[in-house]
Amino acid sequence: MYIVLNGLAGFMTMGQGVSVDELSAQAGAGHWAIYTNNPVLRPGAKGEWDAGALGTMNVLKVGNVFHMYYEAWGVRSSKANNWSDFTSLQIGHAISTDGINWTKDPANPVLPKGTGTDWDCDGTWDPFVLYENGVFKMWYGGGQKTCDWGYAVSTNGVHFVKKGQISHIGQVEDDYVVHDPVSGHYFMYYRDRVHAPYGLPYCAESTNETNFNFDKAQMIQMVGLPDKSCYKFPRVFHEDGKWFMYFCKYAGPNCKNCWTGYATSQDRLHWQVQNPMLFFGHDVYVVKMADDLHFLYYGRPGYYDQKDCDIRMAVFKGKLAEAR
């Protein structure tokens, strides 16, 4: 089936798997239930740009279309010791009409690595996208030597224009941006690898999309966690008058025993852990489908930064504050 929605043209695969109503009926109240037809997005065939593995993703709905942006590896270089090979990392795009059945964009990769002496010439990764005022706004990681943040924009979700490097601190990962409707400010949550193997995420603030004050970034405070552990993948959002953060206690290598937990907050900086072992999986992203239905996308457990990592889904029926 060929459709054109919101200026995005692409081939959609329809009628596969189960419907949203069927999935809602299968969901268990009070816990995240694994989708039985996982994965929802697989690595490409041999020789394709994303044949190696899929990684960090985010999902947003614009009009009647769901957009997924994800990082992917192609063919590993002969010098790489594992699949965290920055030189083959680029950002792809897939679309769906139900959040369950996805089709990859034929224009992929929609945010390729740079060329020549570009700061991101050796890879792009960790995409996070917001849609505001008719613009897809993407923050992303780039540069094997620098590991910093960049910014790009698109009017159709496919063709992005890079606006350059917006941080110069190095060794960062896992960005997630919140646009606070009250203050109008943007808040970027990210992990600073300088503090590895321990540490909580940082939060930097900006009055616009690019001028984040990383010099004054604050490490978030989390009550209910041991200090000497590594916490990754901060995912912050607002629902029912409360701030939620989903996060992962990282256990390397490959997140073979990684649990995602969640915490709540009133000010986005000081958090109270509600459950440190809510969901077995890493690199999660939560999408609200209805008042009592949420989808969670995550990376294949035990395959973080490894060959054949794919993207999977779980479903929750109820209010997020009820998750236990």
C-alpha positions, 0 to 999 in steps of 0.5 A: 500500500502506498500512502502520503501523510504529512508530506512523507511518502513511503511504502507501508506494510499493513495487516501484519501481526495483531491490532492495537485492540488485540494487543490491549486485550492481551496486556496484563494490568499493572505490569509490562507484557512482552509482545508475542510477535517480537521483534518489531524491527530487525537488522537489514539483510547482508550488505545493507547499511543496517545489517549488523545491529539496531540500537537506541530508538525513539518514537513519536506520532505526527498526525496519523503516522508513527515515526521511529528513529534508530541507530544502526550498524552496518558491516563491522570494520576489521579493526573493531573488537565489538559491534560498537564500531562508530565508523559504521553507525548511522541513523535510520527511520521507520514508519507505522500507522499503529505503532506495531507494524513498521516499515523502514524508510527507503531513504535510509539512512536519514541522518548519515555520518558526515564526510571529509573533516566533518565533526561527525564523519565517523558516525551518527547515533543516539537519535532523539526527535521532537516534532514542534511547529511543523519541524522534526527536531533531532538531537544526536551523537557524533564523532568517534574522537569527540563523542559530542552532540549535534542538531538537525531539522527536517520538515518531512521527517526524512530529509534532515539538514544538519545544524552543527555540533552543539556541545564540546565536552566529549564522551557523552551518550544517551541524550533525551530532550524535554521541552518544558511547557511551563518555563519554555526551556529545553532540558537535555538528559545525558550520561557523561562517560568521564565518570564511568563506570559509575554515575547518574545522568546529567541534565543541561538547560537551554532557552532554545534547541541548541544553546545548552549550558553544559558547564552548569549541567547538574547530575540528577539526584536519585533517592533509593539507588546504590551510589557505586553503580552505572545508570544509563538511558534516562527517559524523562516525560510528564504524565498525570501531573508527575515527572517520570524517568525510566532508567537502566542499571547497566551491567556490562558487557552487553547488558546481559542482566540489565533491568529498567527501573523508574522514578518520579519527580516534581522538579525534574532533578530530584527523583524518588525511585519507585521500582528499580527492577520494573522491566527486564530490558534496556534502552527503553522508550515509552509511548502513550497510546491512550489514557490506559495503554502504553507501548514500550520499545526496547533493545534485545536483552543481552545484545546491547552494542552487539551483532543482531540486536533488534528492537522489541516491544512490550505493552502496559494497560493502566496508568504508569503510576500503577506499574509495579 
